Amino acid sequence: MRRVLLAILLLAPLRGVIAQQLVVGVDQRVELLSLVFRLAGAPEYSDGSIRGYAEAADRHFAAHREHEVVRMARALRADHGVSFDAVMSMAVHLSPFPTLGERTPFESAGSTLDPRWPPAKARLFAEALRRFVRDADVAGFFAAQHVVTDSANARLRRMVAERVDPSWFERFFATPGGERFVLVPGLLNGGGSFGPSVSPREGSTELWAIIGTWNSDSAGLPVFPEALGSTIAHEFAHSFINKVVARHRSAYEGFAPTYDQVATVMRAQSYGNWKTVVDESLVRATTVAWARANLSDSLATVVMNGERSRGFVWTGELADSLAVWRARRAGRPWLDDGSAEVGAWFGSLTSRVVAMNAAFDALRPRIVSSSIASGATNVDPATTTFTVTFDRPMVVGWNVGGAGDAKRPQFAQPGFSPDRRTWTVRITLEPATDYGFSLNGPLGGGFRTPEGVALARSEVRFRTR
């Protein structure tokens, strides 16, 4: 549910005709819930990459940071783990702004509200949210920001008009159809994307793709790259998968020991339990299936290797297995009907995941040499460049992070050699200083092969004389 593989995918022309209604545009409920949790200090809602919009929100609501609903949000996050997709689940379970009533009673058997929301506290939160709308003049803020939201609506609708086919997911999962698809940009969500669903008392089930928004033009208005298709596919897949896995939870419990083996890398992505990783695994394999159906073979391989680079090393095998399971149950909802078989496959990973990780690590690119050796203690502070050479050609090539408490050099003007094996960046250093940085983060990043295999995180630490 993050900024994965965007900027390297090109969407193929639309295949088929959109069979179901697709609603596209900014939703005030999504913005309102994002805003409240931003005020509460939730990191996942604090990015605000559309800077002008985020700064306007901070100014408008500065006097309301201790409103009762904001205090409730902090407590719900601390006590019940209400964060990330749980926040957006509440957004879609409320009636349109400014009414914000319960579309389905929170405690009802048919409610699909994220279980991290205790129903009684969810109701109190919704009541406080309605008071916040009045007390903080939320409608006035939305009205003042109409240029941003109108531009976002027009640009996103133009991007998806010929490139998104929701009926693909109905065909893939063999569901009866009739769902309403809703595609919403989260203007305060930075890189976070989410895929909640809701079955209101009246009307069709709604499958939402709430996509992070982090690109803007020189005027500060949101920009949606064509490559957004993979993120849209990912989030729509969540709407189909999460609820089915929840229905058959016991079938997947055999994956729990595997989660214990990969918990470090999964928790780094905020996937804090085995069920969430099962959901994510199926979603990512579905995204690969979507890419295979809609993109070239080479780009589908990039999608798959991008997922493997983030620790989901079983994605390729799982994507192949989806095709087998679907073929055995042609025309039937294979994920429901085949829960025992799918769950058994997840259980089988416990004895295989160590070997899978080792096999993928063997495919990763390696650093052959660098102009400053990690661990050096007498580096000339007059050094003006850092150069690293890889064992093969690389693409993208700009993801340099920190390394603990060490100072990060100032970087400028990065670039590759013509053969794309050597990367050079200008640096500025000071005397008698401990420096540190990393090439790529723990989950991969900018340095990767043309096939999408990311360099493992590599730290460089040194001290100038």
VEXDREN-2710 file (C-alpha; in Angstrom, 1 decimal):
% VEXDREN-2710
k/r/px/py/pz
1/MET/0.0/0.0/0.0
2/ARG/3.0/2.5/-0.6
3/ARG/4.8/4.3/-3.6
4/VAL/5.9/1.1/-5.3
5/LEU/7.3/1.0/-8.9
6/LEU/5.6/4.2/-10.0
7/ALA/7.9/6.2/-12.3
8/ILE/9.0/3.0/-14.1
9/LEU/5.8/1.5/-15.4
10/LEU/4.0/2.6/-18.6
11/LEU/0.4/1.6/-18.7
12/ALA/-0.9/-0.3/-21.7
13/PRO/-4.0/0.9/-23.5
14/LEU/-7.3/-0.1/-21.9
15/ARG/-8.4/-3.6/-22.6
16/GLY/-12.1/-4.0/-22.8
17/VAL/-14.9/-1.7/-21.8
18/ILE/-15.5/-0.4/-18.3
19/ALA/-18.5/-2.4/-17.2
20/GLN/-19.2/-0.9/-13.8
21/GLN/-19.5/2.6/-12.6
22/LEU/-16.2/4.2/-11.5
23/VAL/-16.5/7.3/-9.4
24/VAL/-13.3/9.4/-9.4
25/GLY/-12.4/12.5/-7.4
26/VAL/-11.5/14.1/-4.0
27/ASP/-13.7/13.0/-1.2
28/GLN/-14.2/15.3/1.8
29/ARG/-14.6/12.4/4.2
30/VAL/-11.1/11.1/3.3
31/GLU/-9.6/14.6/3.6
32/LEU/-11.4/15.2/7.0
33/LEU/-10.1/11.9/8.5
34/SER/-6.6/12.5/7.2
35/LEU/-6.7/16.0/8.6
36/VAL/-7.8/14.8/12.1
37/PHE/-5.1/12.2/12.3
38/ARG/-2.6/14.7/11.0
39/LEU/-3.5/17.0/13.8
40/ALA/-3.1/14.0/16.2
41/GLY/0.5/13.6/15.0
42/ALA/0.0/10.3/13.1
43/PRO/3.2/10.0/10.9
44/GLU/1.4/8.3/8.0
45/TYR/-0.9/11.4/7.7
46/SER/1.8/13.9/8.3
47/ASP/3.6/13.9/5.0
48/GLY/1.5/16.3/3.1
49/SER/3.5/16.3/-0.1
50/ILE/1.1/18.8/-1.7
51/ARG/2.8/21.5/0.3
52/GLY/0.6/24.5/-0.2
53/TYR/-2.5/22.5/0.6
54/ALA/-0.9/21.0/3.7
55/GLU/0.4/24.3/4.9
56/ALA/-3.1/25.9/4.4
57/ALA/-4.6/23.1/6.5
58/ASP/-2.0/23.6/9.3
59/ARG/-2.8/27.4/9.4
60/HIS/-6.6/27.0/9.3
61/PHE/-6.7/24.3/12.0
62/ALA/-3.8/25.5/14.2
63/ALA/-6.2/26.5/17.0
64/HIS/-7.9/23.1/17.0
65/ARG/-5.0/20.7/17.7
66/GLU/-6.5/19.9/21.1
67/HIS/-10.1/19.5/19.9
68/GLU/-11.8/16.6/21.5
69/VAL/-11.9/14.6/18.3
70/VAL/-8.1/15.0/17.9
71/ARG/-7.5/13.8/21.5
72/MET/-9.8/10.8/20.7
73/ALA/-7.7/10.1/17.6
74/ARG/-4.5/10.0/19.7
75/ALA/-6.1/7.7/22.2
76/LEU/-7.6/5.4/19.6
77/ARG/-4.2/5.1/17.9
78/ALA/-2.4/4.4/21.2
79/ASP/-4.9/2.1/22.7
80/HIS/-6.4/0.3/19.7
81/GLY/-3.9/0.7/16.9
82/VAL/-6.3/2.9/14.8
83/SER/-3.9/4.0/12.1
84/PHE/-3.1/3.6/8.4
85/ASP/-6.0/1.8/6.6
86/ALA/-8.2/1.8/9.8
87/VAL/-8.5/5.6/9.5
88/MET/-9.7/5.4/5.9
89/SER/-12.1/2.6/6.8
90/MET/-13.9/5.0/9.1
91/ALA/-14.0/7.6/6.3
92/VAL/-15.8/5.4/3.9
93/HIS/-18.3/4.2/6.6
94/LEU/-19.6/7.7/7.1
95/SER/-22.3/9.3/5.0
96/PRO/-21.2/12.2/2.8
97/PHE/-19.9/15.4/4.3
98/PRO/-21.2/17.2/6.3
99/THR/-23.8/14.7/7.6
100/LEU/-21.2/12.1/8.6
101/GLY/-23.8/9.5/9.8
102/GLU/-23.3/5.8/10.1
103/ARG/-23.9/4.2/6.7
104/THR/-24.1/0.9/8.4
105/PRO/-24.5/0.6/12.2
106/PHE/-20.9/0.2/13.5
107/GLU/-21.8/-2.8/15.7
108/SER/-24.0/-4.6/13.1
109/ALA/-23.1/-8.0/11.8
110/GLY/-22.9/-6.6/8.3
111/SER/-20.5/-3.8/9.2
112/THR/-17.1/-3.9/7.4
113/LEU/-15.6/-1.2/9.6
114/ASP/-12.0/-2.1/10.5
115/PRO/-12.1/-4.1/13.8
116/ARG/-9.6/-1.8/15.4
117/TRP/-12.5/0.6/15.9
118/PRO/-14.5/-0.5/19.0
119/PRO/-18.1/0.3/17.9
120/ALA/-19.0/2.3/21.0
121/LYS/-15.8/4.4/20.7
122/ALA/-16.3/4.7/16.9
123/ARG/-19.8/6.2/17.6
124/LEU/-18.4/8.7/20.1
125/PHE/-15.6/9.6/17.6
126/ALA/-18.2/10.3/14.8
127/GLU/-20.2/12.5/17.2
128/ALA/-17.1/14.5/18.1
129/LEU/-16.1/14.6/14.4
130/ARG/-19.4/16.3/13.6
131/ARG/-18.7/18.9/16.3
132/PHE/-15.3/19.5/14.9
133/VAL/-16.7/20.2/11.5
134/ARG/-18.8/23.0/13.0
135/ASP/-16.2/24.3/15.5
136/ALA/-13.3/24.4/13.0
137/ASP/-15.3/25.6/10.0
138/VAL/-14.2/22.7/7.9
139/ALA/-16.6/23.6/5.1
140/GLY/-14.8/27.0/4.9
141/PHE/-11.5/25.3/4.5
142/PHE/-12.7/23.0/1.7
143/ALA/-14.3/26.0/-0.1
144/ALA/-11.0/28.0/0.1
145/GLN/-9.1/25.0/-1.4
146/HIS/-11.4/24.5/-4.4
147/VAL/-8.6/25.3/-6.9
148/VAL/-6.5/22.4/-5.5
149/THR/-9.4/19.9/-5.4
150/ASP/-10.9/21.0/-8.7
151/SER/-7.5/20.6/-10.4
152/ALA/-6.9/17.2/-8.7
153/ASN/-10.3/16.0/-9.9
154/ALA/-9.8/17.1/-13.5
155/ARG/-6.3/15.6/-13.7
156/LEU/-7.0/12.3/-12.1
157/ARG/-10.2/11.8/-14.2
158/ARG/-8.3/12.5/-17.3
159/MET/-5.6/10.0/-16.4
160/VAL/-7.9/7.2/-15.7
161/ALA/-10.5/7.8/-18.3
162/GLU/-8.9/5.4/-20.8
163/ARG/-6.7/3.4/-18.5
164/VAL/-8.7/1.8/-15.6
165/ASP/-11.0/-1.1/-16.0
166/PRO/-12.6/-2.1/-12.7
167/SER/-14.4/-5.1/-14.3
168/TRP/-11.0/-6.8/-14.6
169/PHE/-11.0/-7.5/-10.9
170/GLU/-14.5/-8.9/-11.0
171/ARG/-13.5/-11.2/-13.8
172/PHE/-10.2/-12.1/-12.0
173/PHE/-11.9/-13.0/-8.7
174/ALA/-15.1/-14.4/-10.3
175/THR/-17.3/-12.3/-8.1
176/PRO/-20.9/-11.7/-9.1
177/GLY/-20.3/-8.0/-9.9
178/GLY/-22.5/-5.0/-9.1
179/GLU/-20.0/-3.3/-6.9
180/ARG/-19.4/0.5/-7.1
181/PHE/-15.8/1.4/-7.6
182/VAL/-14.5/4.7/-6.0
183/LEU/-11.1/6.1/-6.8
184/VAL/-10.0/8.9/-4.5
185/PRO/-6.7/10.9/-4.2
186/GLY/-5.6/11.4/-0.6
187/LEU/-4.3/14.9/-0.8
188/LEU/-2.8/14.8/2.8
189/ASN/-1.7/11.2/2.7
190/GLY/1.7/11.6/1.0
191/GLY/2.8/8.2/-0.2
192/GLY/0.1/6.2/1.7
193/SER/-2.5/4.3/-0.3
194/PHE/-5.4/2.3/1.0
195/GLY/-8.1/-0.1/-0.2
196/PRO/-11.2/-0.1/2.1
197/SER/-14.7/-1.3/1.2
198/VAL/-18.1/-0.7/2.6
199/SER/-21.5/-2.3/2.3
200/PRO/-24.0/0.5/3.2
201/ARG/-27.6/-0.3/4.2
202/GLU/-28.8/1.1/0.9
203/GLY/-27.0/0.7/-2.4
204/SER/-24.2/-1.4/-3.8
205/THR/-21.1/-2.5/-2.0
206/GLU/-18.4/0.1/-2.6
207/LEU/-14.7/-0.8/-3.3
208/TRP/-12.4/2.1/-2.7
209/ALA/-8.9/2.8/-3.9
210/ILE/-7.6/5.8/-1.9
211/ILE/-4.2/6.6/-3.5
212/GLY/-1.4/8.7/-2.0
213/THR/-0.6/12.0/-3.7
214/TRP/3.0/13.2/-3.7
215/ASN/3.6/14.8/-7.1
216/SER/2.9/18.4/-7.8
217/ASP/3.6/20.9/-10.6
218/SER/5.4/24.3/-10.3
219/ALA/2.1/25.8/-9.2
220/GLY/1.8/23.3/-6.3
221/LEU/-1.2/21.5/-7.8
222/PRO/-1.4/17.7/-7.7
223/VAL/0.0/15.7/-10.6
224/PHE/-0.9/12.0/-11.3
225/PRO/1.6/10.1/-13.3
226/GLU/0.4/7.6/-15.9
227/ALA/2.3/4.9/-13.9
228/LEU/-0.3/5.2/-11.1
229/GLY/-2.0/2.1/-12.6
230/SER/-0.1/-0.4/-10.5
231/THR/-1.1/1.4/-7.3
232/ILE/-4.7/1.6/-8.3
233/ALA/-4.6/-2.1/-9.1
234/HIS/-3.0/-2.8/-5.7
235/GLU/-5.6/-0.9/-3.7
236/PHE/-8.6/-2.3/-5.6
237/ALA/-7.3/-5.8/-5.0
238/HIS/-7.3/-5.0/-1.2
239/SER/-11.1/-4.4/-1.5
240/PHE/-11.6/-7.9/-2.8
241/ILE/-9.0/-9.8/-0.8
242/ASN/-9.1/-8.5/2.8
243/LYS/-12.7/-9.5/3.5
244/VAL/-12.3/-13.0/2.0
245/VAL/-9.2/-13.8/4.0
246/ALA/-11.0/-12.5/7.1
247/ARG/-13.9/-14.9/6.5
248/HIS/-11.5/-17.8/6.3
249/ARG/-8.9/-16.7/8.8
250/SER/-8.4/-20.1/10.4
251/ALA/-7.3/-21.5/7.0
252/TYR/-4.4/-19.1/7.0
253/GLU/-3.1/-19.5/10.5
254/GLY/-0.4/-21.8/9.3
255/PHE/1.4/-18.8/8.0
256/ALA/2.0/-17.4/11.5
257/PRO/5.4/-19.2/12.0
258/THR/6.5/-17.8/8.6
259/TYR/5.6/-14.3/9.8
260/ASP/7.9/-14.8/12.8
261/GLN/10.8/-15.4/10.4
262/VAL/10.2/-12.3/8.4
263/ALA/8.7/-10.0/11.1
264/THR/11.6/-7.5/11.0
265/VAL/11.2/-6.5/7.4
266/MET/7.4/-6.6/7.6
267/ARG/7.2/-4.5/10.7
268/ALA/9.4/-1.9/9.0
269/GLN/6.5/-1.6/6.5
270/SER/3.9/-1.4/9.3
271/TYR/2.7/-4.9/8.7
272/GLY/2.5/-5.9/12.3
273/ASN/0.7/-9.3/12.1
274/TRP/0.6/-12.4/10.0
275/LYS/-3.0/-11.8/8.7
276/THR/-1.9/-8.4/7.3
277/VAL/1.0/-10.0/5.5
278/VAL/-1.3/-12.7/4.0
279/ASP/-3.5/-9.9/2.7
280/GLU/-0.5/-8.0/1.3
281/SER/0.9/-11.1/-0.3
282/LEU/-2.3/-11.9/-2.2
283/VAL/-2.7/-8.3/-3.2
284/ARG/0.8/-8.1/-4.5
285/ALA/0.5/-11.3/-6.4
286/THR/-2.8/-10.0/-7.9
287/THR/-1.0/-6.8/-8.9
288/VAL/1.5/-9.0/-10.8
289/ALA/-1.4/-10.8/-12.5
290/TRP/-2.8/-7.4/-13.4
291/ALA/0.6/-6.4/-14.8
292/ARG/0.9/-9.6/-16.8
293/ALA/-2.5/-9.0/-18.3
294/ASN/-2.1/-5.3/-19.0
295/LEU/1.6/-4.6/-19.4
296/SER/4.5/-6.1/-21.4
297/ASP/6.3/-9.2/-20.0
298/SER/9.4/-7.1/-19.1
299/LEU/7.4/-4.6/-17.1
300/ALA/5.4/-7.4/-15.4
301/THR/8.8/-8.8/-14.3
302/VAL/9.8/-5.4/-12.9
303/VAL/6.5/-5.3/-10.9
304/MET/7.2/-8.8/-9.5
305/ASN/10.8/-8.1/-8.6
306/GLY/9.8/-4.9/-6.9
307/GLU/7.6/-6.8/-4.6
308/ARG/10.3/-9.4/-3.9
309/SER/12.8/-6.6/-3.1
310/ARG/10.4/-5.5/-0.3
311/GLY/10.6/-8.8/1.4
312/PHE/7.7/-10.6/-0.4
313/VAL/10.1/-13.0/-1.9
314/TRP/7.3/-15.6/-2.6
315/THR/5.4/-13.2/-4.9
316/GLY/6.4/-14.9/-8.2
317/GLU/5.4/-18.4/-7.0
318/LEU/2.2/-17.1/-5.5
319/ALA/1.3/-15.2/-8.7
320/ASP/1.8/-18.4/-10.7
321/SER/-0.3/-20.4/-8.1
322/LEU/-3.2/-17.9/-8.5
323/ALA/-3.4/-18.9/-12.1
324/VAL/-3.6/-22.6/-11.2
325/TRP/-6.2/-22.0/-8.5
326/ARG/-8.3/-19.9/-10.8
327/ALA/-8.2/-22.5/-13.6
328/ARG/-9.3/-25.3/-11.2
329/ARG/-12.4/-23.2/-10.3
330/ALA/-13.2/-21.6/-13.6
331/GLY/-16.1/-19.2/-13.2
332/ARG/-16.3/-19.7/-9.4
333/PRO/-15.0/-17.4/-6.6
334/TRP/-11.8/-19.2/-6.3
335/LEU/-10.4/-17.4/-3.2
336/ASP/-13.6/-18.3/-1.3
337/ASP/-13.9/-21.8/-2.6
338/GLY/-10.2/-22.6/-2.4
339/SER/-9.4/-21.1/1.0
340/ALA/-8.1/-24.5/2.3
341/GLU/-5.8/-24.9/-0.7
342/VAL/-4.6/-21.3/-0.6
343/GLY/-4.1/-21.4/3.1
344/ALA/-2.1/-24.7/2.9
345/TRP/0.2/-23.0/0.4
346/PHE/0.9/-20.2/2.9
347/GLY/1.5/-22.8/5.6
348/SER/4.1/-24.4/3.3
349/LEU/6.3/-21.3/3.4
350/THR/7.5/-21.9/6.9
351/SER/10.0/-24.5/5.8
352/ARG/10.9/-22.7/2.6
353/VAL/11.2/-19.0/3.3
354/VAL/14.8/-19.1/4.4
355/ALA/15.8/-20.7/1.1
356/MET/13.6/-18.2/-0.8
357/ASN/15.3/-15.3/0.8
358/ALA/18.7/-16.7/0.1
359/ALA/17.9/-17.4/-3.6
360/PHE/16.6/-13.8/-4.1
361/ASP/19.6/-12.3/-2.3
362/ALA/21.8/-14.1/-4.7
363/LEU/20.1/-12.3/-7.6
364/ARG/20.7/-8.8/-6.1
365/PRO/23.3/-6.5/-7.6
366/ARG/26.5/-6.0/-5.7
367/ILE/28.9/-3.1/-5.1
368/VAL/32.3/-3.8/-6.7
369/SER/34.1/-0.7/-5.3
370/SER/33.6/2.7/-3.9
371/SER/35.8/5.8/-3.7
372/ILE/35.4/6.0/0.1
373/ALA/35.6/2.7/2.0
374/SER/33.1/2.2/4.8
375/GLY/35.0/2.3/8.0
376/ALA/37.7/4.7/6.8
377/THR/39.0/7.1/9.6
378/ASN/41.2/9.5/7.7
379/VAL/39.2/10.8/4.8
380/ASP/40.4/14.1/3.3
381/PRO/37.7/16.7/4.1
382/ALA/38.6/18.3/0.7
383/THR/37.1/15.3/-1.1
384/THR/34.4/16.5/-3.5
385/THR/32.9/13.4/-5.0
386/PHE/31.7/9.9/-4.0
387/THR/31.8/7.2/-6.6
388/VAL/30.4/3.7/-6.4
389/THR/30.7/0.9/-9.1
390/PHE/28.2/-1.9/-9.4
391/ASP/28.6/-5.4/-10.9
392/ARG/26.0/-4.7/-13.6
393/PRO/24.1/-1.8/-15.2
394/MET/21.6/-0.1/-12.9
395/VAL/18.6/2.2/-13.3
396/VAL/17.0/5.1/-11.4
397/GLY/19.9/5.5/-9.0
398/TRP/18.9/8.1/-6.3
399/ASN/17.9/6.7/-2.9
400/VAL/20.5/7.8/-0.3
401/GLY/19.3/7.6/3.2
402/GLY/20.8/8.2/6.7
403/ALA/22.9/5.8/8.8
404/GLY/22.0/6.1/12.4
405/ASP/23.2/9.2/14.2
406/ALA/26.1/9.9/11.8
407/LYS/26.0/13.2/9.9
408/ARG/24.9/12.9/6.3
409/PRO/27.1/14.6/3.7
410/GLN/25.6/17.3/1.5
411/PHE/24.9/15.7/-1.9
412/ALA/24.5/17.4/-5.3
413/GLN/24.5/16.5/-9.0
414/PRO/24.2/12.7/-9.0
415/GLY/24.6/10.8/-12.2
416/PHE/25.5/7.5/-13.9
417/SER/28.4/6.7/-16.3
418/PRO/27.3/5.9/-19.9
419/ASP/27.4/2.1/-19.1
420/ARG/25.3/2.8/-15.9
421/ARG/27.6/0.8/-13.7
422/THR/29.3/3.7/-12.0
423/TRP/27.4/6.3/-10.0
424/THR/29.0/9.6/-8.9
425/VAL/27.6/12.3/-6.7
426/ARG/29.2/15.6/-5.5
427/ILE/29.7/15.8/-1.7
428/THR/30.6/18.5/0.8
429/LEU/32.5/17.5/3.9
430/GLU/33.9/19.1/7.1
431/PRO/37.0/18.2/9.0
432/ALA/37.0/15.8/12.0
433/THR/33.4/14.7/11.5
434/ASP/31.7/11.3/11.5
435/TYR/29.6/10.7/8.4
436/GLY/27.3/8.0/7.4
437/PHE/24.7/7.3/4.7
438/SER/23.1/4.3/3.0
439/LEU/22.5/3.4/-0.6
440/ASN/18.9/2.3/-0.7
441/GLY/16.7/1.8/2.4
442/PRO/15.9/-1.5/4.1
443/LEU/13.1/-2.1/1.7
444/GLY/14.9/-1.5/-1.5
445/GLY/14.7/1.8/-3.4
446/GLY/16.2/3.7/-6.2
447/PHE/19.3/1.6/-7.0
448/ARG/18.1/-1.5/-8.9
449/THR/18.6/-3.5/-12.0
450/PRO/16.6/-3.0/-15.2
451/GLU/14.6/-6.1/-14.2
452/GLY/13.6/-4.4/-10.9
453/VAL/15.9/-6.3/-8.5
454/ALA/16.9/-3.7/-5.8
455/LEU/20.4/-3.4/-4.3
456/ALA/20.3/-4.5/-0.6
457/ARG/20.7/-1.6/1.8
458/SER/24.4/-0.7/1.9
459/GLU/25.9/1.6/4.6
460/VAL/28.9/3.8/4.2
461/ARG/30.4/5.2/7.4
462/PHE/33.7/7.2/7.7
463/ARG/35.4/10.0/9.5
464/THR/37.3/12.9/8.1
465/ARG/40.6/13.9/9.4
END
